[in-house]
Amino acid sequence: MIYVKCALAGLLAVLAAAMLLAIVVVVGISIASSSLQSSQAGSVGWDPISLARPFTWLVVLGIFLVGFFWEFRRVRSK
């Protein structure tokens, strides 16, 4: 049961990081878009295929492991 709780904590950490990243990206694109519209005509784009790179999966795995071991350490100390 401890491992299930820890895995859920890791997944929650990944979801929280993904939501935070989405908020940062939206704010960043809107700021970049407003500054570009005043100086140039054009659009700001983002390629979701860029998430298929191995580095992205290593970051996701790292976030999961941090959440997993954080919860595992906390549960084992009780």
N, C-alpha and C positions, 0 to 999 in steps of 0.2 A: 504494500500500500504506500510505503514511503516513496518508492520509485515512481509510482503513478502521480502522486502529488507533486513530486519534483519535475516530472515531465510536463505536467500541466503548467507549472510555474514557468518553465522554460518557454513553452508555447505562448503564454501570456506575455512574457518579455519580448518575444519576437513580434507579436501583434501590436504591443504598445510602441515598439520602435518603428514599425511600419506606419502606424498612424501618425507618429511624430514626424517621420520623414515626409509623409504625404502633405502634412500641414506646412512644413518648411519649404517643400517644392512649390506648392501653390503660392505661398507668399513670395518666394523668390522669383517665380515666373511673372507674377503680377507686377512686382517692382521693376523687373527687367523690361517688361512689356511697356509699362508707362514711361520709362526713361527712353526706350527706343522710339516710341510713337512721337515724342516731342522732337527728336532729332532726325529720324529716318522713317520712311514708310516700310512696313514689313511685319512679319509675325515672328513670334518666339515659339519654337517647337521642341518637343521632347520625344525621344524614341524609346518606347517601352522594351524593345528588343535588347537594349543595353543591359537590362537586368539578367540576361541569360549568361553573363560572363562568370567565370569561375570565382573571381574575387568577390562578387556579390554573394554567392553561396557560402563562401568562407566567412563573410561578415555575418550572415544569417546564422550559420552554425556557431560562431563565436558568441552571438547574443543569446542563442538557446543554451549553450553550455554555461554561460554566466548565470542565467536565470535558474538553470537546473542545480548547479552547485551552490548557489546562494540559498535556495530552499532546502537542499539536502543538508547543508551545514546547519541551518537553522533548526530543522526537524531533528537532526541527530543530537543536538545539544540539549534537547528537552529531557 
